[in-house]
């Protein structure tokens, strides 16, 4: 986890998903990881393309960014905030691994 990077727990994301408020879930893992299992509503943009495709990421609603453990998502959130001025991004603490542990044990992490 990187200092100063906004975080969101699996429980917080679960509440956001269950609520009616608009939100966006960004999966930045590699394609083979996504094929193993992913969060249902997520949009896949591999980490290597997040900066070049940053225009596809909404700026006006909460965005949860996830990877397997939270390290890559923290790095991308930091980079997008620093280089492009995003203020609405959160890294999923513990990544999809935490989601599988705390919310949905049926999801395959790989």
C-alpha positions in Angstrom: 0.0 0.0 0.0 1.4 3.4 -0.9 1.2 6.4 1.4 -1.4 9.0 0.4 -3.3 6.6 -1.9 -7.0 6.6 -1.2 -8.1 3.0 -0.2 -11.5 1.3 -0.3 -12.1 -2.0 1.6 -13.9 -5.0 0.0 -16.8 -4.3 2.4 -17.0 -0.6 1.3 -17.0 -1.6 -2.3 -19.7 -4.2 -1.7 -21.9 -1.5 -0.1 -21.2 0.7 -3.1 -22.1 -2.1 -5.6 -25.4 -2.9 -3.6 -26.4 0.8 -3.5 -27.9 2.8 -6.2 -25.1 5.4 -6.4 -23.2 5.5 -9.7 -19.7 4.0 -9.6 -17.1 2.4 -11.8 -14.9 -0.6 -11.1 -11.6 -0.9 -12.9 -9.7 -4.2 -13.2 -6.1 -3.5 -14.1 -4.8 -7.1 -14.0 -3.5 -9.0 -17.0 -5.9 -10.8 -19.3 -5.0 -14.3 -17.9 -5.9 -13.1 -14.4 -9.2 -11.6 -15.6 -10.1 -14.9 -17.4 -9.6 -16.8 -14.1 -12.2 -14.6 -12.3 -13.3 -11.0 -12.0 -15.8 -8.7 -10.3 -19.0 -8.8 -12.3 -19.4 -5.1 -13.1 -15.7 -4.3 -13.7 -14.1 -2.8 -16.8 -10.8 -4.3 -17.8 -7.9 -2.0 -18.7 -4.5 -3.7 -18.2 -2.1 -1.8 -16.0 0.3 -1.1 -18.9 -2.5 0.8 -20.7 -4.1 2.7 -17.8 -2.3 6.0 -18.4 -2.7 6.0 -22.2 -6.4 5.1 -21.8 -7.1 7.4 -18.8 -9.8 9.2 -20.8 -12.0 6.1 -20.5 -12.0 6.4 -16.7 -14.8 8.6 -15.3 -13.9 11.6 -13.2 -17.3 12.4 -11.8 -18.2 9.2 -9.9 -16.3 7.0 -7.4 -13.9 4.6 -9.1 -12.6 1.5 -7.4 -9.3 0.2 -9.0 -8.3 -3.4 -8.3 -5.6 -6.0 -9.0 -4.8 -9.2 -7.2 -3.4 -7.9 -3.9 -3.7 -4.1 -4.0 -0.1 -3.2 -4.9 -0.5 -2.5 -8.6 -3.8 -0.7 -8.1 -2.2 1.6 -5.5 0.6 2.4 -8.0 -1.9 3.2 -10.8 -4.1 5.3 -8.5 -1.1 7.3 -7.4 0.1 7.7 -11.1 -3.4 8.8 -12.3 -3.8 11.3 -9.4 -0.3 12.7 -9.9 -0.2 12.9 -13.7 -3.8 13.5 -14.6 -5.3 15.1 -11.5 -7.9 12.4 -10.7 -9.6 12.9 -7.4 -12.2 10.2 -7.4 -10.0 7.0 -7.4 -9.6 4.4 -4.7 -7.5 1.3 -4.6 -9.2 -1.8 -3.4 -7.3 -2.8 -0.3 -6.1 -6.4 -0.7 -7.4 -6.5 -4.2 -9.6 -9.3 -5.6 -8.0 -11.6 -3.0 -9.6 -9.6 -0.2 -12.9 -9.6 -2.1 -12.8 -13.4 -2.4 -12.0 -13.7 1.3 -14.5 -11.1 2.7 -17.3 -11.0 0.2 -17.5 -13.8 -2.4 -15.6 -17.0 -1.7 -16.8 -18.4 -5.0 -14.7 -16.0 -7.1 -11.6 -17.5 -8.5 -8.5 -15.5 -7.8 -5.9 -17.6 -9.7 
